[in-house]
Amino acid sequence: MIKKEVYQEELAAKQKSLKVEKNHIIHDMVFILIGVISAGFGLKGFLLPNSFIDGGAMGISLLISETTGFSLSILIIIINLPFIILGYSQIGKQFAFKSV
């Protein structure tokens, strides 16, 4: 009888842990989506119409796009790909997944 009670307590703890983890993942995805939308709004609404060049990987993508005429969306993916691979190897697959 004692083993059954211990098993039920362990099962309840695992269920609670899974619920907390699921809520954490949902919150992360909502905040990532908000970040992507605000970055896209800044890019399309401010940087591109005024011909501004941003810094970092986005700035390199904008600069190459302006000088060569390549698609900006493809360049953003190509230039960020080495950083995602590096993040996967150094930090982990969860970081790489969220970055994508």
N, C-alpha and C positions, 0 to 999 in steps of 0.2 A: 504494500500500500504506500509505503514511503517513497519507493522508486517512482510510482505513478505520479505522485504529487510533485516530485523533483522534475520529472519529465514535463509535466504540464507547466511548471514555472519556467523551465528553459524554453519551451515552445512559445509561451506568452512573451518572453523577453526577445526572442528572435522575431516574432511578429511585430512587436513594437519597434525594433531596430529597422526592419524592412520598411515600415510605414514612415519612419523618420527619414530614412535614406531616399524613399520615393518623393517625399515632400521637398527634400534638399535638391534633388535633381530637377523637379518642376520649377522651383524658385530660380535655380541656375539658368535653366532654359529661358524663362521669362525675362530675366535680366540680360542675357545674351541677345535675345531678340530685340529688346529695347535699345541696346547698344548698337546693334547692326542698323536698325532703323534710323537712329540719330546720326550715325556715321554716314549712312547713305543720303540722308537729308542734307547734311553739311557738304558732302561732295557734290551732289547734283544742284543744290540750291545756292551754294556759295563759291566753292573752289572752281568748278568748271566754268560757270558763266563769267567769272571775273578773271580767268586765266591765272589763278594763283597756283603755286606749287607748294604742296605740303612737305613735311619732313618724313624720314624713315622710308619704309618699304613702299608706302603709298606715294611719297614724293618721287622715288625712283621710277615707279610705274607711270606716274603722270608725266615725268620728264621724257621717258622713252616713248610714251604714246604721242606726246606733242612733237617730238623730233622725227619719229619714224612713221607715224600713222597707224601703228598696230592697235588692235582692240585693247582698250584699257582693262576690261574685265579679265581677259586672258592674261595680260601682263601682271595684274594683281595676284592671280593664282600662281603664276610661274615664279614670281619674285618671293612670295611668301612660302612656297613649298619647301625650300631648304630650312627655313626657320621652324616649320612644323615638324620636319624630320628630326631636326636637332632637339626640339622639345620632346618628341616621342622618345628619343634615346636617352636624354638626360633627366627628364621629369616623369614621363610615363604616358601610357596610352590614353588615360582619361583627359589629360591636358591637351594632347593632340586632337582627340575627338571634339573637345569643346572649342578648340581653335578653328577647326574646320567648320 
